[in-house]
Amino acid sequence: MARFPKESRLRKRRDFVTVQQTGRKVSADCLLGLALKRPDAGRRLGVTVSSTVGNAVVRNRVKRRLRELFRTRQGALPEGIELVVIARQSAAEADFDRLAKAYDKLARELHKVRW
């Protein structure tokens, strides 16, 4: 069984805030990505889904799908990156394929960013 280990997650508020304040912004359809290059670290993900997206069931579904995309496609992201993915309101109606396309576009755009 594949896992999403603690080392691959942004877990502390200060980590989220650091990435959000100093990271580069990349947009893709129903997702917004904020990324910070950390050469000493591997790839790490933090997910933010506000209550404007929907009720708890909807928010948790979006978070589960985004974590699964990261887990299975993290090789598409640049090495040594901390990524905070913010779901927009349109993510509530998005099916898995639409989220996957948006995630893949985020990954492609992050490769174009000049760090």
Secondary structure as UniProt FT lines:
FT   HELIX           6..8
FT   HELIX           13..22
FT   STRAND          24..28
FT   TURN            29..30
FT   STRAND          31..37
FT   TURN            39..40
FT   STRAND          44..48
FT   TURN            51..53
FT   HELIX           56..73
FT   HELIX           74..76
FT   STRAND          81..87
FT   HELIX           89..92
FT   HELIX           96..112
//
